[in-house]
Amino acid sequence: MAISNLRDIKLVIFDLDGTLVDAYPAIISSFNHTLRRLGYPGQDKLTIRRAVGWGDRNLLGPFVKAAQLDKALSIYRQDHKKALLLKSRLFPDAKKVLARLKKSGYRLAVASNRPTRFSWILIRHLGLDVYFDYVLCADKLKNMKPHPQILRRIISRFSLRPEDTLYVGDMTIDAQAGRRAKVRTVIVTTGSNTKTEIRKEHPYRIIRRIAELLEIL
């Protein structure tokens, strides 16, 4: 049953990585491939997961010398094109959720800090392009999440208001972006932040699986 104060929601914006898509195996593989190519030791899975969410430049930046960052990005991106196709998958019921919302008349969009090129590789490879009305990534903007610019831009594109919108993400930065954009935000605990960390940001709801979104809308 839909919650009464969400009955006017017209637009649902989704983060991509950690929310709908489990791309962590691809990220970890490309990350360690890059470090080893440059002569650095690989990192453990948890360390890499905790660094995800701020775009690939910020992902690699703390682990390589500043003078090598552009080269690291080139290596990473070249490998990641292949790794995404081989090692990424949808979280259970993600496609069912999108299909149900689309059929119910919601406008659907993506707001991701992942670069546009790689977001579209994922979206097309996993067959999600038929569901989304708009995809916007932070490399097309001045600011990335947790800045609210990306959410505001999407809402404006549909000529809607924050109160017409629900945002679904998986990280503390998603909760922060939603709060700053004055958008009710649902956080699913399938990303790289703990439930304790997420609770501190006071999102509208916290769920364990993306399928629980259908209980809210």
Secondary structure, DSSP 8 states (H G I E B T S, - for coil): ---GGGTT--EEEE--BTTTEE-HHHHHHHHHHHHHHTT-----HHHHHHHTTS-HHHHHGGGS-GGGHHHHHHHHHHHHHHHHHHH-EE-TTHHHHHHHHHHTT-EEEEEESS-HHHHHHHHHHTT-TTT-SEEEEGGGSS--TTSTHHHHHHHHHTT--GGGEEEEESSHHHHHHHHHTT-EEEEETTSSS-HHHHHTT--SEEESSGGGHHHH-
